[in-house]
Amino acid sequence: MQGLTSIDAADSKTALYQQICEQLQELLGNETNPIANAANTAALLFHQIPDVNWVGFYLADGDELVLGPFQGKPACVRIAFGKGVCGTAAAEQRTVVVSDVNQFPGHIACDTASRSEIVVPLLNWGRLLGVLDIDSASLNRFDEDDREGIESIASVFLASQMTDDLPDLSEEAAEG
């Protein structure tokens, strides 16, 4: 693996996220282990996305999310589906962007410094694997460009996972 290059924060958000996606693809390479890839993804995002104070994964386990690899202060270990921003994104299987976490009903304050948050569900053929959670100490930190960029990053991460258990959607399987 080659060394990662720093990204110019003056670039547009679209360019920033495109560069992060390219670096992430290189970083993950042919590795398929989900823990290793989640750890490297969290580290890359924590160091490359400006103005964030926590980046990490919560992994689906039954009807709750369990803390996975992350960068930042210690975090809540378990979050029930439907609770807080992460649990809401998991239950509704949609990205949730919160401009002010103090205004989000049921927000779970793991780090009181966090003011805004974005959570992207990680879906594999409709099955929830977990969520990618990113917090900022700034209000209104995340917008539509961030949503699109972080969803693209989540897609790169998901593409790195083993696909042995995916359904065969080939024409041959459909005919047989």
Secondary structure, DSSP 4 states (H G I P E B T S, - for coil): -PPPPP--TTS-HHHHHHHHHHHHHHHHTT---HHHHHHHHHHHHHHHSTT-SEEEEEEEETTEEEEEEEEES---SEEETTSHHHHHHHHHTS-EEES-GGGSTT---SSTT--EEEEEEEEETTEEEEEEEEEESSTT---HHHHHHHHHHHHHHHHTS--TTS---SHHHHH-
